[in-house]
Amino acid sequence: MNHISAFQLEYLWIDGGAKSRNHPDRDPTPKLRSKTKIEWCDALPSPGTAVLPLGDNHFPEWNFDGSSTNQATTEESDVLLLPVFTCPDPLRKRGNLLILCETFQYNKLPHPTNTRARLRRAAEHYSAHEPLFGMEQEYTLMKDGRPLGFPPGGYPEPQGGYYCGVGCDEVFGSELVELHRQACIDAGLRITGTNAEVMPGQWEFQIGPLPPLELADQIWVARWLLYRLGDRFDISATLQPKPVKGDWNGASGHMNFSTGAMMCSPDGIRVIYDVCEKLQKFHKQHISVYGHENEHRLSGRHETCAIDEFRFGVGDRGASIRIPHKVHKDKMGYLEDRRPAANADPYQVCTALLETVCGDGFTPTSD
């Protein structure tokens, strides 16, 4: 008789945000949700990325109460969870898995809040362009209603010495950051670096370069790991674009982007400049999906361009699009879109860049 084991599968999905007709003032930023499914079996399939439709997906579909996540009414509350990305669970270990899902209606059409479905279609349609993405995810560690390093009822020394700082008087929350970095590595996520940012309690991790779906999936899973590890320290990680008003840097989600023509063509730099011109034409459309309250961060100060302006430049961290000096020198490479906020949905950011650069332009999906 085969030995049967219990495996814990943590199903993750993105909810409908808090926006509603009755509470229009709430933050519409979607949040992660998750719950645990126990499977008794000999062994689980290997982790990876599933291809939809799910005829060849070995992980079971599940459902949840969409009326509690702003994704359904009480009368028609069931929403389907279809697994699309799986990886080892670095918190529970022992063969347990994290399973990121797309949300579907019971007619098997993507749920209106399922932003991954559009990116999935765009990624397939523009795959010949060989798009690659890398995201710099900033976040702020909070405790007792203030960022780590901020004294009660006051402010720390002005920003300047905290960026990539060393020592407990300059960086705050490093133990959590170390655990999160190792968890991402153990989960097989393509994390490539971490650093303390300009404001106390503010940090960044980088993931990529990867194809669009893999990049966005891994960012969402890395966010989930950060939140869960914060539980151990009674610390929350916020993605608010401007967690502290005043003379402090905001929190961003800079997106690095390239295509095969940008990265490998002898005239790649010309392609990059053409891409920047194209992005300028759809600036407002991109801003609409680049994060709620991003206007507080994109002020024209603190290493940003104003939200109603667009410009690009070589090595310019105050531009909308930065072309790194090495890229300009090598005449090929990638660009950095500095407009997305930390709370931007990476599925939507990747879709906007793909459809604009590789297609005819980007039109946001109306609610």
C-alpha positions in Angstrom: 0.0 0.0 0.0 1.3 3.4 -1.0 2.1 5.9 1.8 -0.4 8.8 1.7 0.9 12.2 2.9 -0.9 15.5 3.6 0.3 18.4 1.5 -0.7 22.0 2.3 -1.5 24.1 -0.7 -1.8 27.8 -0.1 -4.1 29.3 -2.8 -3.4 32.9 -3.5 -5.5 35.4 -5.5 -6.0 39.1 -6.1 -9.3 40.5 -4.8 -11.5 43.3 -6.2 -10.1 46.1 -4.1 -12.1 48.1 -1.6 -13.8 50.4 -4.1 -17.6 50.3 -4.1 -20.6 52.5 -4.9 -21.3 52.9 -1.2 -17.7 53.7 -0.3 -16.2 55.6 -3.3 -13.5 57.1 -1.0 -11.9 53.7 -0.2 -8.6 52.7 -1.8 -9.4 50.7 -4.9 -5.9 49.0 -4.9 -6.5 45.2 -5.1 -5.1 43.1 -2.2 -3.8 39.6 -1.9 -6.1 36.9 -0.4 -5.2 33.3 0.4 -6.5 30.1 2.1 -5.2 26.6 2.6 -6.2 23.4 0.9 -5.1 20.0 2.2 -4.4 17.4 -0.4 -3.9 13.7 0.7 -1.9 11.9 -2.0 1.3 10.1 -2.8 3.0 13.1 -4.4 2.2 16.5 -5.9 2.9 17.5 -9.5 6.0 19.6 -10.1 5.7 23.4 -9.5 5.6 25.7 -12.5 3.5 27.9 -14.7 0.2 26.4 -16.1 -1.2 27.1 -19.5 -4.8 28.2 -19.7 -7.3 26.8 -20.5 -6.6 24.3 -17.8 -7.0 21.0 -19.6 -3.4 20.0 -18.7 -3.3 21.5 -15.2 -2.9 18.9 -12.5 -3.8 21.1 -9.5 -7.4 21.2 -8.5 -9.6 24.3 -9.1 -11.2 25.8 -6.0 -13.6 28.6 -5.2 -14.2 31.3 -2.6 -16.9 33.7 -1.4 -16.6 36.7 -3.8 -19.1 38.7 -1.8 -16.5 39.1 0.9 -13.7 40.3 -1.5 -15.7 42.8 -3.6 -15.9 40.4 -6.4 -19.5 39.1 -6.3 -22.9 39.6 -4.7 -24.2 37.5 -1.8 -26.8 36.0 -4.2 -24.1 34.8 -6.7 -21.1 34.6 -4.5 -19.0 31.8 -5.8 -15.9 32.7 -7.7 -13.6 30.1 -9.2 -9.8 29.8 -8.5 -7.8 28.3 -11.4 -4.1 27.6 -10.6 -1.7 29.3 -12.9 1.6 29.5 -11.0 3.0 27.2 -8.4 6.2 27.2 -6.3 7.6 25.7 -3.2 6.2 27.1 0.0 9.4 28.4 1.8 7.4 29.0 5.1 5.9 25.5 5.5 8.5 23.7 3.5 8.3 19.8 3.4 6.9 19.7 -0.1 4.1 22.2 0.5 3.3 24.6 -2.3 2.1 28.2 -3.0 -0.5 28.3 -5.8 -1.2 31.6 -7.4 -4.6 31.6 -9.2 -6.6 33.5 -11.7 -10.2 34.3 -10.8 -13.0 33.1 -13.1 -16.8 33.3 -13.2 -18.7 30.0 -13.2 -19.2 30.2 -17.0 -15.3 29.9 -17.1 -14.9 33.5 -18.4 -12.3 35.5 -16.6 -13.6 37.5 -13.7 -13.8 41.3 -14.4 -11.1 41.8 -11.7 -8.8 39.3 -13.4 -6.1 41.5 -14.8 -3.8 38.6 -15.5 -6.1 37.3 -18.2 -5.4 40.3 -20.4 -1.7 40.1 -19.9 -1.8 36.4 -20.7 -3.4 37.2 -24.1 -1.0 40.1 -24.8 2.1 38.0 -23.8 1.1 35.3 -26.3 0.2 37.8 -29.0 3.5 39.7 -28.8 5.8 36.8 -27.8 7.8 37.2 -31.1 9.0 40.6 -29.8 10.8 38.7 -27.0 9.7 41.1 -24.2 11.5 41.0 -20.8 10.6 42.8 -17.6 12.3 43.5 -14.3 10.6 45.2 -11.4 12.1 47.2 -8.5 9.5 46.8 -5.8 9.8 49.4 -3.0 7.8 49.1 0.2 7.7 50.7 3.7 7.8 48.7 6.9 5.3 50.1 9.4 4.7 49.5 13.1 2.4 51.4 15.6 1.2 53.6 12.7 4.5 54.9 11.6 7.5 53.8 9.5 10.3 51.9 11.3 12.9 54.4 12.4 10.4 57.2 12.9 10.2 58.2 16.6 6.8 58.6 18.3 5.2 62.0 17.5 8.2 63.2 15.6 10.6 62.8 12.7 14.1 61.2 12.3 17.1 63.0 10.8 16.4 64.2 7.2 16.8 61.6 4.4 20.2 61.2 2.9 22.1 58.7 5.1 19.6 55.9 5.0 19.9 54.8 1.4 21.9 51.5 1.4 22.9 52.4 4.9 24.6 50.1 7.4 23.9 49.9 11.1 20.9 50.1 13.4 21.0 53.9 13.4 20.5 54.0 9.6 18.5 50.9 8.6 15.4 49.5 10.3 13.8 46.1 9.7 16.8 44.3 8.3 16.0 41.0 10.0 12.7 40.8 8.2 14.3 41.8 4.9 16.9 39.0 5.3 14.2 36.5 5.9 12.1 37.7 3.0 15.1 37.5 0.6 15.9 33.9 1.6 12.2 33.0 1.4 12.1 34.3 -2.2 15.2 32.3 -3.0 13.8 29.1 -1.4 10.6 29.6 -3.4 12.6 29.7 -6.6 11.6 33.3 -7.4 14.1 35.2 -9.6 15.0 37.8 -6.9 18.2 39.6 -7.9 18.8 42.1 -5.1 17.6 44.1 -2.1 18.6 47.4 -0.6 17.5 50.0 2.0 15.9 53.0 0.4 16.0 56.8 1.0 13.4 57.0 3.7 13.8 55.2 7.1 11.9 51.9 7.1 11.8 51.9 3.3 13.3 49.0 1.3 13.3 47.5 -2.2 13.7 44.1 -3.8 14.2 43.4 -7.4 12.9 40.5 -9.5 13.7 39.7 -13.1 14.4 40.0 -16.0 11.7 37.6 -16.9 8.9 37.2 -19.5 5.8 39.3 -18.6 3.6 36.6 -17.0 6.5 35.1 -15.0 7.6 38.5 -13.7 4.2 39.7 -12.6 3.3 36.3 -11.0 6.6 36.3 -9.0 6.1 39.9 -7.8 2.7 39.0 -6.4 4.0 35.9 -4.7 7.0 37.9 -3.3 4.5 40.5 -1.9 2.6 37.7 -0.2 5.7 36.3 1.4 6.6 39.8 2.7 3.3 40.3 4.3 3.3 36.8 5.9 6.8 37.2 7.3 5.9 40.6 8.7 3.4 38.7 11.0 6.3 37.3 12.9 7.5 40.8 13.9 4.1 42.5 14.2 5.3 44.6 11.2 3.2 45.5 8.2 4.6 46.3 4.8 2.7 49.0 2.9 2.9 49.8 -0.8 1.4 53.3 -0.4 3.1 55.6 -2.9 3.6 58.4 -0.4 3.4 56.9 3.1 4.8 60.1 4.7 3.9 63.5 3.4 6.6 66.2 3.2 10.3 66.1 2.2 10.5 62.3 2.0 10.8 60.0 -1.0 7.7 58.1 -2.1 7.6 54.4 -2.8 7.8 53.2 -6.4 7.6 50.1 -8.6 10.0 51.0 -11.3 9.7 48.7 -14.3 12.6 47.8 -16.5 11.6 46.7 -20.0 13.2 45.5 -23.2 12.4 43.7 -26.4 14.7 41.7 -28.6 15.1 44.7 -31.0 16.0 47.0 -28.1 18.4 44.5 -26.4 20.3 42.9 -29.3 19.8 45.0 -32.5 22.8 47.0 -33.7 20.5 50.1 -33.8 18.9 49.2 -30.5 19.3 52.7 -29.1 17.3 54.1 -32.0 14.6 51.6 -31.2 14.7 52.7 -27.5 14.2 56.3 -28.5 11.3 55.4 -30.8 9.8 53.5 -27.9 10.0 56.5 -25.6 8.2 58.7 -28.2 5.5 56.1 -28.4 5.1 55.9 -24.6 4.7 59.7 -24.5 1.6 59.5 -26.7 -0.1 57.1 -24.2 1.2 58.7 -20.9 -2.2 59.4 -19.4 -3.5 55.9 -20.2 -0.5 54.4 -18.5 -0.8 56.7 -15.4 -4.4 55.5 -15.0 -3.1 52.0 -14.1 0.2 52.9 -12.5 -1.1 53.0 -8.9 -3.8 54.7 -6.8 -2.7 58.1 -5.3 0.4 58.1 -7.5 -0.1 61.8 -7.9 1.3 62.3 -4.3 4.5 60.6 -5.3 4.9 62.0 -8.9 5.3 65.6 -7.7 8.4 66.6 -9.8 10.5 66.3 -6.6 12.2 63.4 -4.8 13.5 61.7 -8.0 10.3 61.9 -9.9 8.8 63.7 -12.9 5.5 65.5 -12.3 2.5 63.3 -13.0 1.2 65.5 -15.8 4.5 65.7 -17.6 6.5 63.2 -19.6 10.1 63.3 -20.5 13.0 60.8 -21.0 16.7 61.1 -20.6 20.0 59.4 -20.2 20.7 58.6 -16.5 18.0 61.0 -15.4 16.2 59.8 -12.3 13.9 62.8 -12.4 12.6 61.7 -15.8 9.5 59.5 -16.6 11.7 57.1 -18.5 15.4 56.7 -17.7 17.9 55.3 -20.3 20.8 54.0 -18.3 24.2 55.4 -19.2 25.6 52.0 -20.1 22.7 51.4 -22.4 23.4 54.7 -24.2 27.1 53.8 -24.4 26.4 50.2 -25.7 23.7 51.6 -28.1 21.4 48.7 -27.0 19.7 47.4 -23.9 16.6 48.4 -21.9 14.7 51.4 -20.4 13.4 52.1 -16.9 9.9 53.2 -16.6 10.0 55.2 -13.3 6.3 56.2 -13.3 4.7 53.1 -11.6 4.0 53.4 -7.9 4.8 50.7 -5.4 1.1 49.6 -5.3 0.7 49.3 -9.0 -0.6 46.0 -10.3 2.3 44.4 -12.3 -0.1 42.6 -14.6 -1.5 46.0 -15.7 1.9 47.7 -15.9 3.3 44.9 -18.1 0.1 44.9 -20.3 0.3 48.7 -20.8 4.0 48.5 -21.9 3.4 45.5 -24.1 0.4 46.8 -25.9 1.9 50.3 -26.4 5.4 49.3 -27.4 4.6 46.1 -29.4 1.1 47.0 -30.6 -1.0 50.1 -31.5 -1.3 51.5 -28.0 -3.0 50.9 -24.6 -6.6 51.6 -23.6 -7.4 50.9 -19.9 -10.2 48.6 -19.1 -13.2 50.5 -17.8 -14.7 49.3 -14.4 
